[in-house]
Amino acid sequence: MTPAVVEQLRAALGDRVDTDSASRQRARADKSGHAAPGTPLAVVHARSVADVQATLRIASATGTPVVTRGAGTGLAGAANAGAGEISLSLRDMDSLLEVRPADLLAVVEPGILNADLNTALAEHGLWWAPDPASRAISTVGGNIATGAGGLLCAKYGVVRDAVLGVDVVLADGRLLRLGHRTVKGVTGLDLTSLMIGSEGILGVIVGATLKLRRLMPGAVCAVAATFPDVRTAAEASAAITASGVQPAIMELMDAASLAAVHALLALDAPTPGAAQLTLQCDGPAAASEADAIAAILRQAGGTVAVTSDPDEGERLLAVRRAMHPAMETLGTTLIEDVSVPRSALPEMFDEIARIERERGIVIPTVAHAGDGNLHPNFVFDAEPDASGVVDVPDMIWEAADELFRAALRLGGTLTGEHGVGVLKRRWLADELGDDQWELQRRIARVFDPQGILNPGKVFAV
Amino acid sequence: MTPAVVEQLRAALGDRVDTDSASRQRARADKSGHAAPGTPLAVVHARSVADVQATLRIASATGTPVVTRGAGTGLAGAANAGAGEISLSLRDMDSLLEVRPADLLAVVEPGILNADLNTALAEHGLWWAPDPASRAISTVGGNIATGAGGLLCAKYGVVRDAVLGVDVVLADGRLLRLGHRTVKGVTGLDLTSLMIGSEGILGVIVGATLKLRRLMPGAVCAVAATFPDVRTAAEASAAITASGVQPAIMELMDAASLAAVHALLALDAPTPGAAQLTLQCDGPAAASEADAIAAILRQAGGTVAVTSDPDEGERLLAVRRAMHPAMETLGTTLIEDVSVPRSALPEMFDEIARIERERGIVIPTVAHAGDGNLHPNFVFDAEPDASGVVDVPDMIWEAADELFRAALRLGGTLTGEHGVGVLKRRWLADELGDDQWELQRRIARVFDPQGILNPGKVFAV
């Protein structure tokens, strides 16, 4: 029997309402390995702002929860829809509506893939800087809703730095246009920033005005350096930051990560215990910056290779890019995302080593070392239960709990770029404090008085 | 007779409670020329977070409005305190608490002057980029509370891009620590951004963690170009932006501004009708960028001078910096602050010329041309009334109203960097729309349920 709300959706939206069993199953999960309990009522494939408004009017009238979804590449479970919920997919709203080179702005629908946007912008000599590792498969709307980061952030900023305005449909179906088309603008409260990283709990982002950069002219130089252990590599990365030279990319891989990737790519096994820094410099001074960086890394005990050959540079970075596939060969992975002040990177690696030692587990870790953002990977064996849900074992959560507390002690944060979703909601109050947690929750209720937008995400209750 | 609330404040805070008549008079006004009606009950000179908390607890318990104040350099009346209100001055909380060169961050109290902070940071080779024209006399807390901009914004960003976290005392006296010490962080809603530009209506900013830059090495080059009229100058600035060369500063002065400044500085009178662009380039490529800019400006019809001599460069910029003193010689000034997409700058100057023509007034205008932010100056004769309040004449507000509507039509905003305060609150809903206006108001009520924080500012009712 079709639920009444699905009948209403179908009457309003016709074949954009998808109740196919496989579609609904797919809407339960993202790339975190976690899936929502139960199966959503339907997946709405919105093709217009009006479709989103119609969906939310029906959801509001019937008190039905709505879980907004882009490409489903999230790593915190924020877009996972379960029993009794509507999965609202914006993936088909993927147009690039406007490009204004003279104003360095573009207007997009939310479902456009980050990489597709950048391919289109390149024809104008332009570029939207946020570059999550998922950029080939993740949507701009999803990047905004999670406040995504990426490899180039230390030099070129995160999503928060690259969005001028967003169009938002509220829970009751009203459309708001937030922000500006101007570089400067301080009219009232900055609700655009509030939407960035709000993970679907405040409203549905149906359009965005993006702040663009010009494509960086000139060649790119890459540097790779191997160190006897991860702490030395972390100290070397802190020395780069302290020196004032600004690489575009500075990635750190620990020994377990390096070993897994080398195995996947059929490369020679790395020296046991060795860790690696991979850097890229761009812009007119790329070559001299790469040389300066190489000198610092040698001084710090690294074995260093520098190249201005694009293919060779790409080969060096390919090792870093193979990290996620390499982890998948090891088992089910809980990818964590703590961030610490850059100078605390060596201490954070000490903490990870301590947790590994005390718990007898291995936590392969990569870091965006230029901005102090670490991705420790907890790998475990797990079979999905009858409803397809993979449970993270308690002992893994206990280790993750220790990791989070260590990051907070070092002045850091639970999540640098993946968001809270369902996977980190139980630690949110530990970082925010109870007063701020409650304040945030009450702000969300102003946007969504009934609590139908992504309930159970971000806030634990 | 001393009001009961002042007795309570004095019991808690002793001589930090100032009821001197001259102090209370000063707290009524900022640099906008506008003053609040009536006189505040007292000025509290807070010296610590605890002082601020004590003040707000008493204010909450007694339902007394609190108007937070830094150095009183605002241009929208947001810090003006009137009858029945407490003026809460943070000017004495002016310590630089922490500088972390390796993490490119500093922690400050709100009352530190922008220029004093940057003098102290320079010893570490560091720099906080926001540079409002008032930087020598305005506080960092005030810069944050107004979301200040400045001359260098097009290249180095606004306040929003340079704050990692803020400590905030809520209306009820509770202290919240918002944001991060890390470059990346997406834990929950971005309340730090919400505080930036909130003009004292959400809470009192009692501390800030600032994102720093390294001082730019190398010489600075300056370029000045004169054009036969302001539209040609505006088109030339749009051509610079479109070319992709990024000057650090690009200021435009129209004929009336130039004439007033030349008179003030006793320089030769400029060619009638002529407008001027003044630019500065910095960084390792400053000289070649200045040459590229000079070529574009000549092509656009400008008479161009380039200099790498620091004194000569300073002399060129001094003309722009003398704008506000020059306006003060002409009469009482309402300094406006519209911002438009950069490509719309020539059209916005056309609109200003139209308003001047139709209304028979002169509106000397300068612009941060690199980011499309204009400061039209409405000059008028006015005598303060018996209570010292200067009223802007209706015909000036009517002209300003036309200006705002023209900026909005061109895709712009009411205020690029000065804020809404009292002077622009009646236009706020025109830009935001009624739905967003109401939503913003309800968010403010979550922070301040009694409405004691800066009542009557930003929102008209």
Interface residues (C-beta under 8 A of the other chain):
Chain A: R100 P101 A102 D103 L104 L105 G125 T146 G147 G149 C153 A154 G157 V158 R160 D161 L170 R174 L176 R177 L178 H180 R181 T182 V183 K184 G185 V186 T187 G188 L189 D190 L191 S193 L194 I196 G197 S198 L202 R214 A238 T241 A242 G244 P284 A285 S339 V340 P341 R342 S343 H368 D371 G372 N373 G411 G412 T413 L414 T415 G416 E417 H418 G419 V420 L428 E431 L432 G433 D435 Q436 W437 L439 Q440 R442 I443 A444 V446 F447 V458
Chain B: R100 P101 A102 D103 L104 L105 G125 T146 G147 G149 C153 A154 G157 V158 R160 D161 L170 R174 L176 R177 L178 H180 R181 T182 V183 K184 G185 V186 T187 G188 L189 D190 L191 S193 L194 I196 G197 S198 L202 R214 A238 T241 A242 G244 P284 A285 S339 V340 P341 R342 S343 H368 D371 G372 N373 G411 G412 T413 L414 T415 G416 E417 H418 G419 V420 L428 E431 L432 G433 D435 Q436 W437 L439 Q440 R442 I443 A444 V446 F447 V458
